[in-house]
Amino acid sequence: MGQRSFRAPAGRAYASWETLEGRTFMSVATEAAALKVAAKAPAVKAPVAKAPAAAKTQANPAPAQQTATTKPTAFRTAPASKPVQTGKPAAAENVFRTKPTTPRKPVTSAPKTAPVAKPAPAKPAPAKPAPAPAKSPTPAKPAAPAPASPAPSSPSRVNYRLMGDADGDGVVGAADLKIVHRNNGQTGIWSDGDFTGDGKIDFHDFQVLELNFGKTVPSHYANIGTNLDGVSDYATIGAFTDLARMFRQWGSVEKPYEPDASIPRTADNYPLADAGAMTYARTYPDGVYKVSWDGTADVNFTGMGAEFTITSQDGNHYTADLVLDHKKGEILNLYVTNVDPNDPLHNLRIISPDAEPSISPTFRPVFLDKVRAFNGPIRFMDWMQTNWNPAVEWSDRTRPSTFSNANATGVDYESIIELANLTQKDVWINVPYHASDDYIREMARLFRDTLDPSLTVHVEFSNELWNTGTFQQAIDNLIAGRAMADDPLSNRTDDFGRAAEHAGKQFGRMATLFREEYGADLFADRVRPVFGGFIATTYWTSSAMEYLARAYGPVNQLVSAISVAPYVGVQGDMDSIDDENLTAQKLFDWMHDFIDDRLVPWIRDHKALTNYYGVELHAYEAGQSLQAINGKNEELKTAAQNDPRMGGVYKHLIRAWHDHSGGGIFGNFALATPYTVYGYWGALEAIDQPTSAKWEAILDQMAR
């Protein structure tokens, strides 16, 4: 826990300079004195190799049944005992080569593309099931303390250079003083002079200017990537020019909203009998959609005032115009009847009016503008439907010709590669848990041969294999982990530790196959295998890394980084304040305190572990994680999402992560997500939303 020596005018004790920027308002003299104290901090010692302490058996609740209205809540449970770090770090130099290129600079303001008119929030008819939530709740942390790891040798000083440059010229000077003076007493954002993130310009912002006057602001700070939201009929990510990718799975003509697995389909997921499907087409514009298809079948649409006119026929190839108006309905239904099984419907395209083929035939400009804003990698975990993904063999994957990406295996890899090449973004991909060796080899070859060679592929095995309360792959891994008792390389005796060892074993399999397909040199240059950790305790990652070392040799020959998820606002964490007395200010105060008092120590623990093994520390997901599944304070939590004070929380979180992780990737979760009681995950609520408090804070932390 950081010092509590400085207080804001309201009398609330704020963290000292050690952990929190912008809320201490200390004088230059005080800052200098604090730096002298930090310089005397003792040096850290390397972990001592000892036999692990026995860990209590992990309780593993069965996941709740997935329904349209029920979402399982998992609680992160760490072993009650505190296992000691074992094993020695690899003496070998890290095999992964640092690229000499400078970071690609993000845009530093809201995208210039004019936003598409946003439809009113969709409300399914009573007879139809409500859409499933976009993101599984992030599990709460355990009540028991996490196993301790060595602390850094001295507290990381927050970077005050980042504050005070209102006009963006790179220097804190007279022009910035004029901006703050002009807006004093008003509400605003960074560029208006609000450097403390409280949504207003006042005396404290003048203090920040005094502290930094004459200093130069760096052109690049935080390395921030983003997760892309899963594709579904109700999603607000609106990525594709082809609306056909956004339809729910096939149901009957009578109930197009109710998926029916008994309907026969082609290998590309087109019906071989009469069928219907639906979408909300959220964020897609009104206007004329260009429709085309091949095959022998009748195609028709209803809802959203659909006016459907066939414009041409050449054999069994058709074109048509589809006029849509969201004001005339919130659901679009697609019907396919009179199908010839020998020549069924295929190659259906429903091209949005805002498509710009000269920019991209696949992705909408409004989506590309948002993706280009980030300077870190794009994580495709949800696009790839990593959670519950049933794929085993390469033939099980989604192909570019598959109808609808709202399916069990997600978006085709070819489109993911196309997006990365177009936007020049590194990718972060997830291998399905059940993928065979051949699947992984084919996946590696595809990315090796078609991803721009200047780009990096971060590759992770599955997702959150510790999270048995939420994800089926974690339960499968736990079951497999119990069999590790027969593995001579295993030395854990508890379920949690053995599950971690099995996760490490599977990670080693994946990384080895990628190395074989890329070859040693390309693997070192272009591939970054990332192991998924558990932020509340280092025991999970330590168990996996120790197994990897015994099975494969030096860890940093196969592992480039360990990753965790620094979330603030998990429902279980905030039980003590989540009641009828909760106010917005109390919520934001709690979030700031949680960053300092819980997240920073956890980040430091993991940083010590990654230093020990000679690898990097990244955040695969991060951000606020407020939820109202418990029915409490939903209105307050929703309003908090675009409160200027939420921007202050994001700035604090990103800076705390950057300063204590060693500048690792901050993986925002997520880009654009509809807000529900299950979470307010998106930096934006919809892809056509011009900006938000969270969005502006993210842009600010990349550019300053």
ABEGO torsion letter per residue (X at the ends): XBBBABBBAAGBBBBBAAABBGAAGBBAAAAAAAAAAAAABBBBBBBBBBBBBBBBBBBBBBBBBBBAABBBBBBBBBBABBBBBBEBBBABBBABBBBABBBBBBBABBBABBBBBBBBBBBBBAABBBBBBABBBBBBBBABBBBBBBBBABBBBBBAAABGBAAGAGBBBAAAAAAAAAABGBBEBAAAGBAAGAGBBBAAAAAAAAAABGBBBBABBBBBBBBBBBBBAABAAGABABAAAABBBBBBAABAABBBAABBBBAAGBBABBBBBBBAGBGBBBEBBBBBBBEBBBBBBBEGGBBBBBABBBEABBBBBBBBBAAAEABBBBBBBGBBAABBBBGBBBBBAABBAAABAABBAAAAAAAAABABBBBAAAAAGABGBABABAAABBBAABBEABBAAEBBAAAAAAAAAAAGBBBBBBBBAABBAAAAAAAAAAAAAABBAABBBBBBBEBGAABAAABAAAAAAAAAAAAAAABAABABABAAAAAAAAAAAAAAAAAAAAAAAAEAAAAAAABBBBBBBBAABAAAAAAAAAAAAAAAEBAAAABABBBBBBBBGBAAAAAAABBAABBAAAAAAAAAAAAAAAAAAAAAAAAAAAAAAGBBBBBABBEBABBAAAGBGAAAAAAAAABAAAAAAAAAAAAAAAAAAGGBBBBBOBABBBBBAAEBABABABAABABBAAAAAAAAAAAX
